[in-house]
Every structure is written in structure tokens, then in C-alpha cells.
Amino acid sequence: MINSYYFLVLSSLFIIVVVYIAYIEKILTSDGAISTMLFGLIDNFVGGFQYIVIFIAFVFTAYIVTKYQFTLKKAIGIQEGSGGERGWKSVTSHIFIPTVVIVLHYLLHFLDTTLFIMLFSTSMGFAMSDALASEMGVISNETYSIIRFVKVPTGINGGISILGEVWAFLGSAFIVFFTLLVIFIGGMPITSLLYVTLIPIVLGFLGCQIDSVLGELVENKGHIDKFSNNFISMASSTIIAYVVYYFIR
């Protein structure tokens, strides 16, 4: 009990220090840092430190791809923040739903283990898929409307490219495999392993496509902003994972 208490204190201090470093290095804005710290502490207290490791992997991977070819992105006006930093809206739109899933499983005991892993991995799969598709896809000058399949300006909402789609799938696959490695799912039946691996990868990628469709149909008309779109798309892919689970269990 004492060891657990000390570990919780040390891991919480670690979160505060990492968030502070992210703020100093301009990875996060001040409000983005506060938001990240609050979500991090909640997830640490409720779920455990392993989820902090997953979130850190997401944030730093997203930052690396954000800074890649940043001059080009800034030239066409599609950069994140003024220098690649992420504010509270960006943080919340990507971490709120995974945090809710953690609370539903660990605190409220509403989700069984297989369903929890599916929902959590799907939400993180979308987050990474969206980040990589957005940041790497804009490098391509062959961008097409996801609905009309005609060439559109690079960086426009609803525009997709082969490069972006490849990175979107790889992003989803990377974070899902990383998540499963970190939370350690040894001992699960092979069928459950397939469920918590393949379904989140596919649905994380699908959520990225939902984001593009909403971008063209709704966001471009000013009805929602990019962060609302991210939230809705993540929620959609996670809800689909929930429905799929009850068809295959």
C-alpha cells in the first residue's frame, strides 16, 4: 500500500515535470499544458501510469510530425499553432474520450476488459491516424476531395492524398500496437487478441475518413471547427467499436 502510494506521488510529479518541459519547449501552450496535466493526473490516478506512457508517445510523435516540413506548412497557412504548439482545444479533442473510457472501466466498472481495450485503442488509433494524415498528407501536392474525387488545394478540409492515407493507416497501427504492448495483454484468447488489434486499427483509420468527410461537408461551411470535428470523429469511431463488439462477442 505504501509503495503504491509513493509510486502514485512520483508518477504524478513525473507528469507535472514532463508537461512543464513540453510547455518550455513550446510543444504545448499554457492552456494546453494545464489541460494535459489535468487529464494526465486523472488518468494516472484512475487507470495507472501505463496510460500516461501511451499519451506521451502520442503527444511527442504528433509533435515530431508537426515540425516536419513546418516551413512549408506555415507558408500555406495550415500549421498547428504559431510554431507547432498545441492548445487546450487540440489536447481535449484528442484525450477527453480516452479518459472517459478509462473512467468507465476502472472507476465505474462499466466495461469488460476486451471492450475497454477495443474502445481505448480505437480512440487512440483515430488520434494518431488523424495527426499523421494531417501533418504528413499536406506534403503531397496530389490532394483530392474525399467526396467528389476532384483535385483540391493542399490542406483544405476534406482533401486526402495517397501519402496521407498511408500515414493515417500506419499511425493507427503504430499506436494500437504500442498500446497493447504497454498495457500487456498476455493470456488473452487468440480471438480476443484479434479483436483488440485489428478492429481498433481499422476503426481508427475509418475515424480519420469520417473527419475528412465532415471537414468537407460541415467544417468548410463554418458549422464546426477542426477541434469539434476531431471530437465528433473520434466519438463516432469509438461508438462504432462499441457496436461491433456486441456483434462479434
Buried (B, 14 or more C-beta within 10 A) or exposed (E): EEEEEEEBEEBBEBBEEBBEEBBEEBBBBEBBBBBBBBBBBBBBEBBBBBBBBBBBBBBEBBBEBBBEBBEEBBEEEBBBBEEBBBBBBBBBBBBBBBBBBBBBBBEEEEBEEBBBBBBBBBBBBBBBBBBBBBBBBBBBEEBBBBEEEEEBEBBBBBBBBEBBBBBBBBBBBBBBBBBBEBBEBEEBEEEBBEBBBEBBBBBBBBBBBBBBBBBBBBBEEEEBEBBBBBBBBBBBBBBBBBEBBEEEE
